[in-house]
Amino acid sequence: MLAVIRYTVPEAQSQEFLKQGQAIIDTLAAQPGYVRGRLARSVDEPNLWALVSEWEGAGFYRRALSAARMEMYPLMILMLNEPSAFEDVYVSGQGE
């Protein structure tokens, strides 16, 4: 399962956002069912960021959000209000 949370971050806040985003990923990484995560920035729109994580299932992701809510709370104002959980329907790549 893939989770994508997108944020609109003013340039003046990008360094602080990066630190807070890393703290969120570290908290998520400590949760059961976590596979991997990354913080990414759009190459076309530098104010658009994405916190992307992979999970063994949606239940793990939803429980992890509860564990990370204190780290996520300060960034909620920057979060885009859109669905964040995606189910894999096709995967291609190394190791498959």
C-alpha beads as a LAMMPS data file, in Angstrom:
LAMMPS data file: protein, C-alpha beads

96 atoms
95 bonds

1 atom types
1 bond types

-500.0 500.0 xlo xhi
-500.0 500.0 ylo yhi
-500.0 500.0 zlo zhi

Masses

1 110.0

Atoms # bond

1 1 1 0.000 0.000 0.000
2 1 1 1.272 3.431 -0.944
3 1 1 0.585 6.593 1.062
4 1 1 1.129 10.032 -0.451
5 1 1 0.571 13.196 1.576
6 1 1 1.185 16.382 -0.399
7 1 1 2.040 19.774 1.075
8 1 1 2.267 23.318 -0.268
9 1 1 5.277 24.855 1.471
10 1 1 6.337 28.508 1.113
11 1 1 10.024 28.767 0.183
12 1 1 10.817 30.576 3.445
13 1 1 9.589 27.515 5.387
14 1 1 11.257 24.803 3.282
15 1 1 14.232 24.113 5.598
16 1 1 12.013 23.815 8.669
17 1 1 9.564 21.663 6.707
18 1 1 12.414 19.355 5.687
19 1 1 13.407 18.848 9.344
20 1 1 9.810 18.224 10.416
21 1 1 9.214 15.885 7.467
22 1 1 12.249 13.840 8.422
23 1 1 10.910 13.562 11.985
24 1 1 7.558 12.328 10.630
25 1 1 9.240 9.674 8.485
26 1 1 11.389 8.561 11.426
27 1 1 8.263 8.167 13.557
28 1 1 6.445 6.266 10.819
29 1 1 9.486 4.041 10.271
30 1 1 9.250 2.852 13.873
31 1 1 5.684 1.593 13.350
32 1 1 4.654 -1.990 12.502
33 1 1 4.001 -2.600 8.805
34 1 1 6.288 0.193 7.573
35 1 1 8.226 -0.731 4.410
36 1 1 9.947 2.511 3.313
37 1 1 9.422 6.234 3.044
38 1 1 10.748 9.388 1.449
39 1 1 10.245 13.112 1.376
40 1 1 10.205 14.535 -2.148
41 1 1 10.001 17.982 -3.694
42 1 1 8.480 18.747 -7.100
43 1 1 11.029 19.667 -9.754
44 1 1 8.397 21.735 -11.567
45 1 1 6.748 23.438 -8.577
46 1 1 9.314 23.793 -5.757
47 1 1 6.601 24.715 -3.234
48 1 1 4.953 21.305 -3.712
49 1 1 6.295 18.512 -1.488
50 1 1 5.220 14.909 -0.951
51 1 1 5.697 12.605 2.007
52 1 1 5.548 9.131 0.486
53 1 1 5.506 5.896 2.452
54 1 1 4.896 2.239 1.695
55 1 1 3.058 -0.117 4.045
56 1 1 2.172 -3.784 4.324
57 1 1 -1.497 -2.720 4.409
58 1 1 -3.911 0.148 4.983
59 1 1 -4.556 -0.820 8.601
60 1 1 -0.853 -0.434 9.433
61 1 1 -0.806 2.988 7.757
62 1 1 -3.878 4.247 9.583
63 1 1 -2.544 3.114 12.967
64 1 1 0.825 4.719 12.191
65 1 1 -0.894 8.035 11.461
66 1 1 -2.253 8.004 15.000
67 1 1 1.263 7.406 16.355
68 1 1 2.696 10.264 14.258
69 1 1 -0.052 12.815 14.827
70 1 1 2.005 14.991 17.206
71 1 1 4.807 15.311 14.622
72 1 1 2.296 15.869 11.813
73 1 1 0.128 18.424 13.595
74 1 1 2.330 21.525 12.967
75 1 1 2.338 20.804 9.222
76 1 1 -1.396 20.198 8.826
77 1 1 -2.001 23.764 7.662
78 1 1 0.325 23.069 4.697
79 1 1 -1.279 19.713 3.839
80 1 1 -3.424 19.385 0.714
81 1 1 -6.855 17.990 1.568
82 1 1 -6.998 14.938 -0.670
83 1 1 -7.006 11.143 -0.318
84 1 1 -3.618 9.767 0.699
85 1 1 -3.910 5.950 0.724
86 1 1 -3.479 4.034 -2.532
87 1 1 -3.799 0.309 -3.152
88 1 1 -1.308 -1.296 -5.537
89 1 1 -2.963 -2.638 -8.666
90 1 1 0.209 -3.197 -10.671
91 1 1 3.881 -3.081 -9.635
92 1 1 6.933 -3.416 -11.870
93 1 1 10.592 -3.095 -11.034
94 1 1 13.662 -4.746 -9.611
95 1 1 13.345 -7.892 -7.584
96 1 1 10.027 -9.001 -9.019

Bonds

1 1 1 2
2 1 2 3
3 1 3 4
4 1 4 5
5 1 5 6
6 1 6 7
7 1 7 8
8 1 8 9
9 1 9 10
10 1 10 11
11 1 11 12
12 1 12 13
13 1 13 14
14 1 14 15
15 1 15 16
16 1 16 17
17 1 17 18
18 1 18 19
19 1 19 20
20 1 20 21
21 1 21 22
22 1 22 23
23 1 23 24
24 1 24 25
25 1 25 26
26 1 26 27
27 1 27 28
28 1 28 29
29 1 29 30
30 1 30 31
31 1 31 32
32 1 32 33
33 1 33 34
34 1 34 35
35 1 35 36
36 1 36 37
37 1 37 38
38 1 38 39
39 1 39 40
40 1 40 41
41 1 41 42
42 1 42 43
43 1 43 44
44 1 44 45
45 1 45 46
46 1 46 47
47 1 47 48
48 1 48 49
49 1 49 50
50 1 50 51
51 1 51 52
52 1 52 53
53 1 53 54
54 1 54 55
55 1 55 56
56 1 56 57
57 1 57 58
58 1 58 59
59 1 59 60
60 1 60 61
61 1 61 62
62 1 62 63
63 1 63 64
64 1 64 65
65 1 65 66
66 1 66 67
67 1 67 68
68 1 68 69
69 1 69 70
70 1 70 71
71 1 71 72
72 1 72 73
73 1 73 74
74 1 74 75
75 1 75 76
76 1 76 77
77 1 77 78
78 1 78 79
79 1 79 80
80 1 80 81
81 1 81 82
82 1 82 83
83 1 83 84
84 1 84 85
85 1 85 86
86 1 86 87
87 1 87 88
88 1 88 89
89 1 89 90
90 1 90 91
91 1 91 92
92 1 92 93
93 1 93 94
94 1 94 95
95 1 95 96
